[in-house]
Amino acid sequence: MPRRILDRLNTRLERWLPEQRLFMKSDSATRFIRLRPLTQASVLAVGSGLFLWSTVASAMLFIDGISSGGAAQNDKVAKVAFERRLDILSKERDSRAAEALAAQDRFQTALQQVSKMQSALLASEERRRELETGISVIQSTLRRTMDERDTARLALAKAEGKGADSGPTPVARAEDMAKTVDMLTAALGETAKERDTAAQDAQSAQYEMDKIALEKRLMEQRNDEIFTTLEGAVKISMEPLDKVFKQAGMDPDNVLAQIKRGYSGTGGPLTPVSLSTKGSADLDGDTARAESILRKLDEMNMYRIAVDQLPFAMPVKSSFRFSSPFGWRWGRMHEGVDMAAPIGTKIYAPADGVVIAAEWERGYGNLIKIRHEFGITTRYGHLNKIRVKVGQKVSQGDWIADMGNTGHSTGPHLHYEIRISGKAINPMTFIKAGKNVF
């Protein structure tokens, strides 16, 4: 029965695949091999399948290479953009702090001028009161003098009537009285002039005080705009950094506290500034906002230090593919991720740290272990060549090894592990979180 079916298939296929014969001739005989239509169809199907499989596999490898290279380039561009933005914010912070200090100096100068004007105004007010008192005395004296003049005129009239001539004549006394009146009139005029001058000085002082008050309000509005801009920029820059550590399963507050305890950067953390040395209720709010912004900028600086000390960066920067994930594999726990690339591909330190092992280890082949901050260690297995030594300090991005195929390995790749307090965790947790930074 199967033979009959095969014959029918061969008969139908002969129209497109006629029977072929391969002759093999020797010195003593001639032999041939018959290639029936069904056999030819089977060979063609197997060959087509192999060709299709190799084409699809090559395309997948090519696409993986392009996507990995693009991702690495995007990570590098994002890192440069983040550093540039941080530098711009630092420069803007310094500029705004300098403007605030300059504005405070101008305000202190204006306060001194107002104080001087107030003193001058008080002195003018006292002078005006003295002049009013003098005018009142002069007016009393003038009235008394006029009474004496009238009395003298009456006495003169009586003396002329009697023809008596004893002592100064009434005419002489009248002339003296007229001189006295002229002197008092001149003094009264001078007093009025001084009073008018004092009133003008008081008006000028009030104008200057109003002008200074306006400048103060404008300065407060300008400071509020500056603080609002800085607060918005700091908030936008802080949110992705805070998200990075939370995605990595780490408490940002604990990270910042530990970084501050061990901080040894040049110049130390940012120091809060005070915008006022005189107790002013209006400036207390600006001082608090300025110090809050500086604290946030200090935290950003601490975050940047922490990012360099934690393995957020990729250990492989050239094209590669993830050949094996973290988790159970073939009945055993695979405690890292495998990144496949050609032998000799450069391996880089993903964070600052100290090399604690650089040797051959069973299963791993050539192995490097690096201790980082926060109890984190990283491992790099199956290396072709180790380029660091035990005890050596490495920085993020340092070239530490070449990819290889040593140890229990089926092909060239990097076995990459991240451990916290000795316990293996999925490296993709840090790698995915690091995409928000690099």
Secondary structure, 3 states (H helix, E strand, C coil): CHHHHHHHHHHHHCCCCCCEEEEEECCCCEEEEEECHHHHHHHHHHHHHHHHHHHHHHHHHHHHHHHHHHHHHHHHHHHHHHHHHHHHHHHHHHHHHHHHHHHHHHHHHHHHHHHHHHHHHHHHHHHHHHHHHHHHHHHHHHHHHHHHHHHHHHHHHHHHHHCCCCCCCHHHHHHHHHHHHHHHHHHHHHHHHHHHHHHHHHHHHHHHHHHHHHHHHHHHHHHHHHHHHHHHHHHHHHHHHHHHHHHCCCCHHHHHHHHHHCCCCCCCCCCCCCCCCCCCHHHHHHHHHHHHHHHHHHHHHHHHHHHHHCCCCCCCCCCCEEEECCEEECCEEECCEEEECCCCCEEECCCCEEEEEEEEECCCEEEEEEECCCCEEEEEEEEEEECCCCCCEECCCCEEEEEECCCCCCCCEEEEEEEECCEEECHHHHHHHHCCCC
